[in-house]
Every structure is written in C-alpha cells, then in structure tokens.
Amino acid sequence: MGIMRLIMYIEEQFGVTLPDSEIDPDNVNSFNALEQWVLQHKS
C-alpha cells in the first residue's frame, strides 16, 4: 500500500502517469531507480 501512495504522490506532483504494469521492484528499489522510471515518463 505504501508504494501505491508514493506512486500516486509522484504522479500528482510531477504530472506523469506511471503505468501499473511497470510497478516492479526494479523500478522502486532505490531513489535512483525511481528517478529514472519517472524521467522515462516525464516527456
């Protein structure tokens, strides 16, 4: 549940949509991985 809240917060703050199909431990296991995932969807 905590990850979903974090993802929802990021989506609201940065105006991105992070696909549910990409919610994967590799995308959220560190701040760097999370940043890269968000940047992929920011453009």
BATITI-830101 format. One record per residue (C-alpha): residue number from 1; residue in three letters; x, y, z. Coordinates in steps of 0.05 Angstrom, whole numbers. Example, Ala and Ser with C-alpha at 12.3 -4.5 7.8 and 13.67 -1.06 7.14 Angstrom:
(atom 1 ALA (246 -90 156)) (atom 2 SER (273 -21 143)) 
//
This chain:
(atom 1 MET (0 0 0)) (atom 2 GLY (57 48 15)) (atom 3 ILE (86 41 -55)) (atom 4 MET (19 58 -86)) (atom 5 ARG (14 121 -43)) (atom 6 LEU (84 141 -64)) (atom 7 ILE (68 130 -137)) (atom 8 MET (3 170 -132)) (atom 9 TYR (41 227 -99)) (atom 10 ILE (95 227 -153)) (atom 11 GLU (42 226 -208)) (atom 12 GLU (7 286 -177)) (atom 13 GLN (70 326 -163)) (atom 14 PHE (105 314 -228)) (atom 15 GLY (47 307 -276)) (atom 16 VAL (66 238 -300)) (atom 17 THR (28 173 -307)) (atom 18 LEU (67 113 -283)) (atom 19 PRO (35 50 -313)) (atom 20 ASP (12 -3 -264)) (atom 21 SER (43 -55 -309)) (atom 22 GLU (112 -25 -294)) (atom 23 ILE (105 -27 -219)) (atom 24 ASP (164 -72 -207)) (atom 25 PRO (215 -79 -151)) (atom 26 ASP (269 -58 -200)) (atom 27 ASN (235 9 -211)) (atom 28 VAL (225 26 -138)) (atom 29 ASN (283 -8 -101)) (atom 30 SER (324 57 -96)) (atom 31 PHE (316 132 -106)) (atom 32 ASN (358 129 -168)) (atom 33 ALA (316 74 -199)) (atom 34 LEU (252 111 -182)) (atom 35 GLU (280 175 -211)) (atom 36 GLN (298 140 -277)) (atom 37 TRP (229 109 -281)) (atom 38 VAL (195 177 -271)) (atom 39 LEU (241 211 -321)) (atom 40 GLN (223 159 -374)) (atom 41 HIS (150 180 -369)) (atom 42 LYS (161 255 -358)) (atom 43 SER (168 274 -431)) 
//
